[in-house]
Amino acid sequence: MSAVASSRFTNRLACEKSPYLRQHAHNPVDWQPWGDEAFAKARAEQKPIFLSIGYSTCHWCHVMAHEAFEDEAIARQLNRDFVPVKVDREERPDVDRIYMTYVQAATGQGGWPLSVWLTPDLKPFFGGTYFPPEDRWGRPGFATLLGVLAQAWAQEREKLIAEGERVTEALRQYAAGQNPKSQTPNSTEPGDIGSILREPKTQNPKLKTGDGALAGAAGEAFGRCFQQLQESFDAGQGGFGGAPKFPRAAVFNFLFRVAAIQGVASAAGAAAARMAALTLRKMAEGGLHDHVGGGFHRYSVDEEWFVPHFEKMLYDQAQLAISYLEARQATGDERYAWVARGIFDYVLRDLASPAGGFFSAEDADSRIPESGDRKPGSGEHPGRQAEGAFYVWTKEELGRVLGGDAELFCAHFGVTAGGNVPEERDPHGEFRGKNILRQRQPLAKTAQQSGLDPPAAGDRLLACLTRLRAVRARRPRPQLDDKILTAGNGLMISALARGHQVLGERSHLEHAVRAAEFLRRELYDGQTGVLYRSHREGRSDIPGFAEDYAYLVQGLLDLYEASFDLRWLQWADRLQSKMDDLFWDAAAGGYFNSRADDPAIIARMKEDYDGAEPAPGSVAAMNLLRLEAMIGGGNPNSHESGHRMRALKTIEALRGQWERAPQALPQLLCALELARQPPRTVVLAGDPQADDFRALMAMLHERLGPRRALLAADGGEGQRWLAGRVPYVAEMKPRDGRATAYVCEDFTCRQPVTEPGELRRLLEP
């Protein structure tokens, strides 16, 4: 393999805002951004497009870039025979979704970097993920593959074009809920693409709220999802299934909903809370958790949450913060609140933009720092990029930094002189002689070994972590992806708002408000009502996708319920209407990921899996039900149905998936269960800034319970606006000059109360 990229090469990506695209601006590959110029070039020269999709903090994207895209010989092949196009999946999730669906169907697996070959009309005919530069592991190398595909295009072009047509039609039929009959173009086992792209979705559902068939199907799916999670649960280490283990927040949301609905004292509720809480505790003890700086890495390569893939994503921090808050509510264990505070501390310290929004991610890789611990022949080269270099420690370094506390610290976090990462978990030797911190024993045992009481041992460990954080701050940091994404910020606004509710810390609410104000100022066009996807060096020209609207509406509803500032509820209502206008499927229900006016999108897809981030439809269904409870059914003149009916149609649009594989959509099942519950609302009458009002609000968030819509009857403009939509709010007033709670369920309100203890008794099952 030849050279490394240098500044003597500069391609069109140098003009892009995306950090991921700019990482490839000096490759010898003549990269083009996704857009009309690249498509026109492919059509004019009648060359296939090589589409490479990744993101800036993706470790294997870096590997393939170094091995292949920095190689001048490979670059010459790409430039001669193809039109190379780069896409940042975080900027264009719609493009990624289409071609990831194709590759997963064709090969049985997916991931990033995503490598797909397209006809000049953007129709895929071959794809995969990472390809090594040369033939190895029984797989063709990238250079070999380029030669084979170039020859096939020259000699069998019509056949490849026909494959692209068949695959595209299959994708369109799948997106429309039909049963495609095409065959996979390059799967290891030939078969009907319809079987891989899953069964057709239910059409023309019965939507009556009390429909017995829907209620029965919902109950069965809810029960089967719970059973499947129980069967795959790792009772020793937590998590569901074996390695690698991902912290899938939608599963925690589902389990805590089971606990809330059934009650944590019931058998099912206790089992659900135990599975979620144990998993979260094991995650917090393991190397997946950044013990020094707070927050969590992307996933663990082993079953013990020990060796992580070190990138840190904003969307993980946001969703996991809520999971730990709910664990605190379900168990009363303050350790979960402590972990949630650590997540917030990390995000506010390292991912917060001075302007108010939050950056997207930090890389897995960083430069190896200079160190006096390096030994001859260790293979360690200071200055070289390595995964996890920012986070790992030698025992010698810890001894120098921590002095007399080093023994206590190393015993607690499993540090050894030779390094604590087994060779089988370190195939590339990057952690040889290094230690990943993980809690190896309970604090009580560490205290006993050190002759201390647990509080004193805890204080010394916390002091050690503070000193290590200062030392680590002087190391070369992982690259920061400083894009501000609307969707991720919506999730973080939710987390901070919930953090204020559960932890009572005013600063969390203030940061949530700053982020919402940033999005409204920089990423929202008030005249058209349109959101934009991202901000870096100014607003991008990419309009928002369904997930941007859904996640931000959720964040604004949570922000209203934390602050009772009416502007956030009003904006959420407007954004939901705009989402309906842009993404609603009038024929089958549910939401497409992308708008209808983009000619470069060969199939409008709907997300049907709650993965690292929940499907937009899952979040939208919950948002619609919450809006129904808070402000009624929406404007009947602009849509054929109100919020509740649209939520039910969204649920029904994915019925084929949640009936067949309910564990694929645990977030949607939460919305489905909410739809089956009687409406519950708590209206707090009084001044939201007053102490007595805040005392009642704090009581509402002490424990895990069924979801309730929260409204404020403030006696002013906010109450008048709400009363115009839900008239019963008009007469709700403080009693005897004190903040008063009105608890309403199934269209009946109980006797109002003014004391937190009285409210607690009213809410008990």
Buried (B, 14 or more C-beta within 10 A) or exposed (E): BEEEBEEEBEBBBEEBBBBBBBBBBBBBBBBBBBEEEBBEBBBEEEBBBBBBBBBBBBBBBBBBBBBBBBBBEBBBBBBEBBBBBBBBBBBBBBBBBBBBBBBBBBBEEBBBBBBBBBBBBBBBBBBBBBBBBBEEEEBBBBBBBBBEBBEBBEEEEEEBBBBBBBBBBBBBBBBBBBBBEBBBBBBEEEEBBBEBBBBBBBBEBEBEEEBEEBBEBBEEBBEBBBEBBBEEBBEEBBBBEEBBBBBBBBBBBBBBBBBBBBBBEBEBBBBBBBBBBBBBBBBBBBBBBBBBBBBBBBBBBBBBBBBBBBBBBBBBBBBBBBBBBBBBBBBEEEBBBEBBBBBBEBBBEBBBBEEBBBBBBBBBBBBBBEEEBBEEEEEBEEEEBBBBBBBBBBBBBBBEBBEEBBBBBBBBBBBEEEBBBEEEBBEEEBBBBBBBBBBBBEBEBBBBBBEBEBEEBBEBBEEBBEBBBEBBEEBBBBBBBBBBBBBBBBBBBBBBBBBBBBBEBEEBBEBBBBBBBBBBBBBBEEEEBBBBBBBBEEBBEBBBBBBBBBBBBBBBBBBBBBBBBBBBBBBBBBBBBBBBEBBBBEEBBBBBBBBEEEEBBBBBBBBBBBEBBBBBBBBBBBBBBBBBBBBBBBEEEEBEBBBBBBBBBBBBBBBBBBBEBBBBBBBBBBBBBBBBEEBBBBBBBBBBEEEBBBBBBEBBBBBBBBBBBBBBBBBEEBBBBBBEBBEBBEEBEBBEEBBBBBBBBEEEBEEBBBBBEBBBEBBEE
